[in-house]
Amino acid sequence: MKQLRPTFFKVFFFIAFCLPAFVQAQIPYDEAYFLGQITGGGSVPANLLSSRTVVLYSYVYIDKELQKIQEGFQRSGIDAVSYFPIDMVLAGKDVSTAFADQFVKREIANIAVLEKSQSEYKLTFLKFNGKPSLIEKDQPGWVVTNKDLTEALKYVQYTVSSGLKRTNLLINDEPEYGAIANPILGKRNEFFAVDMKVDLVAIPKFGNEAMDKELEQIISANFPFKYKMTEPGVADKELRKQGLLYTMCVVHTRVQVAQQLLGYNIGKSETAVVSVTYPEGQQQLRNIPANTPVYKIYFKHIDSGNAFLGNKWDADMTWQDALLNQIRGMKRELRLN
């Protein structure tokens, strides 16, 4: 079996090039960035057949393929207890923290990452580090690739059965799609926080000089409240010690996944979602295909964990537009200049 470096979704690789380590930026990392942290040449996790595994899969996998994978894992003795789309788990700082906490509580020891291109299936097995980053930077993974999924699963079974002792016995025969972790610890509010008129708001930097400069320019020119630009990765408790009561949050994933994570109702059959935008200051509606990656900006009250999403769905395809949509909608609703 040959091993390949992550080459999927190259269109997003510029993000991985320009951003620092996972925990240090407010902009969530997408699937390509996460995959870029994995190096080949790793060995089979020693406890793969004696502990729990969570499966993170690219959304291009179909149910039939995931069913076949679970059956293969069951034969091999890999206890894959939950399946999640990769871009869901990596959608944002609070999102990945919530999922990591969930994985820790379920005593997850390993991660199986499922990639798929037009010509090849790729299965990577890694140790879970117990943190929101899920894995360490440049973490070696055991990688299996094959153009035929059945053959890839046979190779997994042959390798693990010849080198590991199996103690996992009661394994699901169908993939279990895990419960979505809730990134909102307090109340979910579909309106704007009036208290931001008097309370200091944290605007976390991204950790990239060019992006931070553009962020500060947009905030300086448009944000109607008192704010402080804060360093990336600062914990909420530390922000509170600095006298900040609210913080800006970002979710970045496909439209339908972003809405699920933030508690919006979306039908599984919906192919597009209506989003509000404000070109030239005038409110307009736009249909965005459900599988399009978008950014959604909202604000969180640090002490309570209450999230203020705004009174309209205003996600957009760039973080700049999403931020401006949120600010312009806020000004319009609160009658601010």
Backbone hydrogen bonds, N-H to C=O, Kabsch-Sander energy under -0.5 kcal/mol:
donor,donor_aa,acceptor,acceptor_aa,energy
10,K,7,T,-0.5
12,F,9,F,-2.0
13,F,10,K,-2.1
15,I,12,F,-1.7
16,A,12,F,-0.7
17,F,13,F,-1.7
18,C,14,F,-1.9
19,L,15,I,-1.5
24,Q,21,A,-2.0
25,A,22,F,-1.1
26,Q,205,K,-0.7
34,F,30,D,-2.1
35,L,31,E,-2.6
36,G,32,A,-1.7
37,Q,33,Y,-0.7
37,Q,34,F,-1.4
38,I,35,L,-1.4
39,T,139,Q,-2.2
42,G,141,G,-2.1
48,L,45,P,-1.9
50,S,47,N,-1.6
52,R,107,E,-0.7
53,T,79,D,-2.6
54,V,110,N,-2.2
55,V,82,S,-3.1
56,L,54,V,-0.5
56,L,112,A,-2.7
57,Y,55,V,-0.5
57,Y,84,F,-2.3
58,S,114,L,-2.1
61,Y,58,S,-2.1
65,E,62,I,-0.5
66,L,62,I,-2.0
67,Q,63,D,-2.5
68,K,64,K,-1.9
69,I,65,E,-2.2
70,Q,66,L,-2.4
71,E,67,Q,-2.2
72,G,68,K,-2.1
73,F,69,I,-2.7
74,Q,70,Q,-2.6
75,R,71,E,-2.0
76,S,72,G,-1.7
77,G,73,F,-1.7
78,I,73,F,-2.4
79,D,48,L,-0.6
79,D,51,S,-0.7
79,D,77,G,-0.7
80,A,78,I,-1.7
81,V,53,T,-2.1
81,V,79,D,-1.0
82,S,53,T,-0.7
83,Y,176,E,-2.2
84,F,55,V,-2.6
86,I,57,Y,-2.2
88,M,85,P,-0.7
89,V,85,P,-1.6
90,L,86,I,-1.7
91,A,88,M,-1.3
96,S,92,G,-3.2
97,T,93,K,-1.8
98,A,94,D,-2.0
99,F,95,V,-2.4
100,A,96,S,-2.5
101,D,97,T,-2.3
102,Q,98,A,-1.9
103,F,99,F,-2.7
104,V,100,A,-2.4
105,K,101,D,-2.3
106,R,102,Q,-1.7
107,E,104,V,-1.6
108,I,103,F,-2.6
109,A,52,R,-2.5
110,N,52,R,-1.7
111,I,126,L,-3.0
112,A,54,V,-2.6
113,V,111,I,-0.6
113,V,124,T,-3.3
114,L,56,L,-2.7
114,L,112,A,-0.5
115,E,113,V,-0.6
115,E,122,K,-2.9
117,S,120,E,-2.8
121,Y,146,N,-2.8
122,K,115,E,-2.1
123,L,144,V,-3.0
124,T,113,V,-2.4
125,F,142,W,-2.4
126,L,111,I,-2.7
128,F,109,A,-2.3
129,N,134,L,-2.7
134,L,131,K,-1.8
135,I,133,S,-1.9
138,D,37,Q,-0.6
139,Q,37,Q,-1.1
139,Q,136,E,-1.3
141,G,39,T,-2.7
142,W,125,F,-2.3
143,V,141,G,-0.7
144,V,123,L,-2.8
146,N,121,Y,-1.9
149,L,147,K,-0.5
152,A,148,D,-1.9
153,L,149,L,-2.3
154,K,150,T,-2.0
155,Y,151,E,-2.0
156,V,152,A,-1.9
157,Q,153,L,-2.4
158,Y,154,K,-2.6
159,T,155,Y,-2.4
160,V,156,V,-2.6
161,S,157,Q,-2.2
162,S,158,Y,-1.2
163,G,159,T,-0.7
163,G,160,V,-0.6
164,L,160,V,-2.2
167,T,49,L,-2.3
167,T,165,K,-0.5
168,N,49,L,-2.1
169,L,167,T,-0.5
171,I,169,L,-1.4
177,Y,175,P,-0.7
178,G,83,Y,-1.1
178,G,176,E,-0.8
185,L,183,P,-0.8
186,G,305,G,-1.8
189,N,187,K,-0.6
189,N,307,A,-2.1
191,F,189,N,-0.9
194,V,192,F,-0.8
196,M,193,A,-1.3
197,K,194,V,-2.1
198,V,195,D,-1.8
199,D,195,D,-1.8
201,V,226,K,-1.7
202,A,246,Y,-3.4
203,I,228,K,-2.5
205,K,230,T,-2.6
212,D,208,N,-3.1
213,K,209,E,-2.1
214,E,210,A,-2.0
215,L,211,M,-2.8
216,E,212,D,-2.5
217,Q,213,K,-1.9
218,I,214,E,-2.4
219,I,215,L,-2.6
220,S,216,E,-2.8
221,A,217,Q,-2.0
222,N,218,I,-1.5
223,F,219,I,-2.4
228,K,201,V,-2.3
230,T,203,I,-1.7
234,V,231,E,-1.2
239,L,235,A,-2.0
240,R,236,D,-2.3
241,K,237,K,-1.6
242,Q,238,E,-1.1
243,G,240,R,-1.8
244,L,239,L,-2.0
245,L,200,L,-2.2
246,Y,200,L,-1.5
247,T,300,K,-2.0
248,M,202,A,-2.0
249,C,298,Y,-3.2
251,V,296,K,-2.0
252,H,91,A,-3.3
253,T,294,V,-1.5
255,V,292,T,-1.7
256,Q,290,A,-2.0
258,A,254,R,-2.9
259,Q,255,V,-2.3
260,Q,256,Q,-1.7
261,L,257,V,-2.6
262,L,258,A,-1.8
263,G,260,Q,-1.3
264,Y,259,Q,-2.9
266,I,264,Y,-0.5
270,E,267,G,-1.5
273,V,288,I,-2.6
275,S,286,R,-3.1
276,V,313,W,-2.7
277,T,284,Q,-2.8
281,G,278,Y,-1.8
282,Q,279,P,-2.0
284,Q,277,T,-3.0
286,R,275,S,-2.5
288,I,273,V,-2.7
288,I,286,R,-0.5
290,A,271,T,-2.4
292,T,289,P,-2.1
294,V,253,T,-3.2
295,Y,316,D,-3.4
296,K,251,V,-2.6
298,Y,249,C,-1.9
299,F,308,F,-2.0
300,K,247,T,-2.6
301,H,306,N,-2.8
302,I,245,L,-2.7
302,I,300,K,-0.6
305,G,301,H,-2.5
307,A,187,K,-2.8
308,F,299,F,-3.2
309,L,189,N,-2.9
309,L,307,A,-0.6
310,G,191,F,-1.3
314,D,312,K,-0.6
316,D,295,Y,-2.0
322,A,318,T,-2.2
323,L,319,W,-2.3
324,L,320,Q,-2.3
325,N,321,D,-2.7
326,Q,322,A,-2.0
327,I,323,L,-2.4
328,R,324,L,-2.9
329,G,325,N,-2.3
330,M,326,Q,-2.0
331,K,327,I,-2.6
332,R,328,R,-2.2
333,E,329,G,-2.5
334,L,330,M,-2.7
335,R,331,K,-0.6
336,L,331,K,-2.6
